[in-house]
Structure formats: C-alpha cells, structure tokens
Amino acid sequence: MSKAKLIAFVIGVFIVSSCARKPLSYSADSVMEEFEPYYLDYNYLTAKGRVTLEEQDGKITKGTLNIRAKKDSIIWFNMSPGLGIEAVRGYISTDQIKIRDRINGQKIDMGYGEFQEKFGVPLSFSLFQNLLFANIPHEFSYRDRLIRIGKTFELRQERENIRYKTLIDASHGKVTQLESEASKTRSGSVSASYMDFRDLEGQPFPYQAIIKMVLSLPQKPKSNFFLNAEMVKVELTDDPISFPYNF
C-alpha cells in the first residue's frame, strides 16, 4: 500500500444531495435558532464493517474494518483484506497519528503539526472524530454561512484555508453530504455521502459512507480514491476497552 493510498484509507475511514430548488426565505437569526447539529454521545464505541477502496488505476481492495473509540481521546482501527491477515492498524490520539501498513512496511508516526508540514493537510483529532460520526466538521460559528433548503441545512465554513460545504438533515441533525476543497495555497479535496441512518441507543448513526478523495503529495501527481464503508455492527459502552497498537 503506497503512502498516498495509506493516507486515503485513513481519511476515508473517518469520513444525498438535497432537492435543487430555491432556498426558502429565512432570516439569519431564525435559521441559526432552528439549526441543531447532533453529536454522537458515547464513552466507548466498537464497530465492525466492510470496506472497499478503489484506486485511480482501477485496482480494488476489499476487507473487514474494525473501529474502537474513546470519546474525545482515541480512535483505533484495523483493516484485514481476508484470511485473518491484518493489513493496516492505526491509532489516532489528541496529539499523535500512528499508522502501520504491515504488509508493505509503510508507516506514519507524527504529530498533527508535522503531518500538516509534510503533507499540507491540516488535521486535528476533533476533525477525525466529526468525520467518522457524521458530525459537522467544525463547531458552528457566526462567521459561517448557513441557509435552509426545505428539510436540509446548508452550512459553509472555512478553516485553515480549507473550505467546507456541508448538508445536514433537519430531521436528525446529522451530516448527509460533505464537500471540502483546499484554497489556492493547497491542493486536494474530500467529498463524503453518509446514508442508511439507524437508531443506535436512541441516536442517529450512519451505517454507510461513500467517500471520494483527491490527494496531492509532495513531488507526486494527484491521486483519486473512492471508498465505500458499510458498518455491520456498532455498540456503545461505558466499560473501558483496549486500544492495542504494537504488532
């Protein structure tokens, strides 16, 4: 697995168009009062699913995905393409990104500042967590642009020279579609569609996500990736779980 593919898989793990009609007439204050984005409430989470990654040259990789998370602290995952062989394992904390490609010997082990300096992508733990659980990418602020189109909110944000366009279903407050694009000083983009929302202990949770990524790494041509992730089982618990990283 190349480093570009490794990064694409990681972003994809963490990451429904509305009707095309004229926005309804709402004042800014009334829209903000109605806007209630929903954040998943949990202490610990475990999930298992299937993932398919398609590369620009048509190569397709399928496997089993396992995720463990501690709210606001740790996201752990691994991916096995089959026969019980673990291909990738990752450990994302509030200050470190650690990923191992066991089959090809690739690895990422660095802080967020170093990651941004090397790959030109500003990341944070909160952004990883929000992409994973279909939350709005960044906390809502009055400097953001918000309109309502029927039963959908459209939110536009810009943080660290990255522009985000997010569609949020007004009925449950979760993101259904996300588009992010770098400004002139950066390159690359991510778009994601979240679907198959089901009840998870009284909370809406997306059991499927389809993600497209365009990555541009130093001295490398742009690469396109498509990722389809379908969760089979998701559980919330208050009991501590382990987050093994070393092989």
N, C-alpha and C positions, 0 to 999 in steps of 0.2 A: 504494500500500500504506500503510494507516494505521500510526501508531506502535504501536498495540496489536497489529496483525497482524504488524508487523515484529518485535516482541519475542516474539510467539508462535512465529514461524518460527524464531528463534534458539534459543529454549528447546527447541523441537521437534527441531531438528537434533541437539541434544545429548540427547536424551532420545530368561493362563496360570494361571490360578488353580489352587491345589493342591486335592486332594480334600477335601471337607468332612467331616472325621472328627475324633474326639477326639485331641488331641496324645498321643504316646507318653510314657511316664514316663521322663524323663531327669533326672539331677541337673544343676544349673547347671554344675558343673565338667566333667562328661562331655560336655555339649553344646558347651562352649567348646573342649574339646580336639578334637572332631570337626570343628568349623567351620573351613573353609579357603577363604575367598573368593579367587577368581582375578582377578589384574590383568593386563591385556594387556601383554606385554613387547615393546617395539619402540624403535627410534631415530627412524625417519621412517616415515610412513604416507601413502598416497594411496588414495582411494576414489572411486568413481563410482556413482551410482544414480538412482532415480526417486523423486519426492516429490509427494504430493498434500495440499493444505491446504484444508480445508473450514471456512468461517466460519459463525457463528450464523445468518445470514440465508440460508444455503444456497449462497452463492457458492463455487465450487470453482476452485482454481488448481493446475495441474499443471506439472511442469517437471523438468529434469535437475539433479541435485545433485552437486557436486564438493567433496571434502574433502581437505585436506592437514594433516598434523600433525607436530610435533616434540615428542617426549615431554617432559612437564613444562615446556614452554616456549611453544608456539604452536599454535593451531588456526585454520586458514584455510578459508573455504568460499565458494562462489558458487552461485547458482541462476539457471537460464535457463528461461523458460517456453516457449521454442520459437524457431525461425528463427535460432538462434545469438545472440539478444539477451540480454545479461546483465542481470538484474533486480536482484539483491541480491549484495553482496560483503561479507564480514566477516573481521575479523582480531582474534582473541582472544589476548591475551598474559597474563602473570602479573600485570600491573598495569593493563591497559587493555582496554576493549571498544570496538571501532570497527566500525560497520556503515553501509553506504551502500545506500539504495534508489535506484538510478539512474533508474528510470522516474518515480517520484513526488517525488523530491527530498527524501525523509526521511533523517535520519541520526542516529546515536548515536555519540558520541565522548567517553568519560568513563572515569574510574577506577571501581573497584568501590564505594568509599565514596560517591561522588557518585551512582552508579546506585542504590544502596540508599536514599539520602536522597530521591531523586526519585521512584522507583517502588515503594519499600517492599519490594524483593526482595533478600535477602542472597545474593550470588553470589560465587564465587571460581573461579580457574582450575581447581583440583583438582576442584571440583564439576562444572564443564563437562566435563572430561575423563572423569570417572567416569560421567556420564550418557551420554556419547557411546559408551563402550565397554562398557556394561552391567556396570560395577563397582558395588559397594555405595557409596551416596552419600558416606558419611563413614567414616573409619577406625574399626574396631571398638574399643569401649571397654567396660570392665566396668560402666560406668553404663548401658549399653544393655540392652535386654531381648531375649533370644534363646531360642527354643524350636524343637524339631524336630517336624514333622508328616510322618510317612512318609519320603519321599525329598526333602522340602523343608524348608529352614530358614526360619523367620520372624523377621526382625530389626526391632525398633522402636527408632528413635533420635529425639532431639530436639536441634536445634542452632539457636541464634539465633531461638527462638520458632517454628521450623518443625518439624513432626512428620513423620517418615518411617516408612512401613511397607514393608518390602522382602521379597520371596520369592526365595530363592536355591536353585537346583538343586544337591542334594548331589553329583550325579554329575560336575559340571564346575565348580562354584563360581561360576557367573555368575548375575547377576540375571535373573529371568524376568518379574517384575512389581514395579512401584514405585508407591507412592501417597504423595504429600506434601500436607500441608494446613497452612495458617497457623493460628497460635493466635488468641486473641481480639483481639490487638493488630494483626493483619494480616488480609489477605483474599487469596483466590485459591488455586488448587490445581493440581497436575500429577499425572497418572497415566500410566504407560507400561507396555506389554507388549512384551517382547523375545522373538523367536522365530526359527525357521529357523537354529539354530546350526550352523555348519560348521567344519571344520578349516581353520585358517589357519596354516600352517607349524608344525603341532603344537599350536596353541592354539585354544580355542573362541571363535568370533566370531559375534555376532548379525547376520544379513543382512537382518532385517526388524524394524521397531519401529512400533507403533501408539500414538499419544500423544494424550491429551485434556488441554486446558489451560483453566482459568478464570482470567482476568486482570481485575484491578480497578485501573485507572489513576486518577490524581488527577482529580476532577471528571468522571469518566466512569462509565457503568453497566458492570456486569460483562459480559465478553465470553467466549463459548465458542469454542474452536477444536479441530478434530481434524486430526491429521497422520499420514500413513502414509508411511514411508520404506522403500524396498527397495534394498539395495545390489546392484549388478550385478558390480562388480569391486573387490577390495581387495588391496593389495600392501604389504608391509613391505620396507624397505630400510635399509641403513647409509649409503648415499650421500646427501649433503645435497641438499635440494630447495629451490626458491624459494617465497616467500610474498608475491606481488605484492599491494599494496593500492591504490595510486593508480590512477585511471582514466586 
